[in-house]
């Protein structure tokens, strides 16, 4: 019985060593597996944080772009309004220019007509002054003849 007990103790010791080895291997395997999982988790968290910061940066850029587009839209609307006003003013100025040019042409035609009439009237005036001079000379000659006739009859 002693042998049996000894065999049993040895078997028990062998089983115990085997259990300890299996448990040790299991613990070591679990430790490495959990370490690997922890490392993967840390890498995944770091990537997630990087993605979050990238998304935040892109979101900020998008908000800036949206603000810039809003400002550009307002500027374009203002410029469009100003362009419409300038176009309208330009059309009105062109119409005024055409009207003023027509008025100027009419005034120039009237001026030319008046100058021609003035030249004609000056010619007539000159002719009338010559006629008056001639008639005065005739009147003076007739008065002198009347005076001579009055002196000779009287």
Number of C-alpha atoms within 10 A of each C-alpha: 7 8 9 10 11 11 13 13 14 13 13 13 12 13 12 13 12 12 12 12 12 12 12 12 12 12 12 12 12 12 12 12 12 13 12 12 12 12 12 12 13 12 12 12 12 12 12 12 12 12 12 12 12 12 12 12 12 12 12 12 12 12 12 12 12 12 12 12 12 12 12 12 12 12 12 13 12 12 12 12 12 12 13 12 12 12 12 12 12 12 12 12 12 12 12 12 12 12 12 12 12 12 12 12 12 12 12 12 12 12 13 12 12 12 12 12 12 13 12 12 12 12 12 12 12 12 12 12 12 12 12 13 12 12 12 12 12 12 13 12 12 12 12 12 12 12 12 12 11 10 9 8 7 6
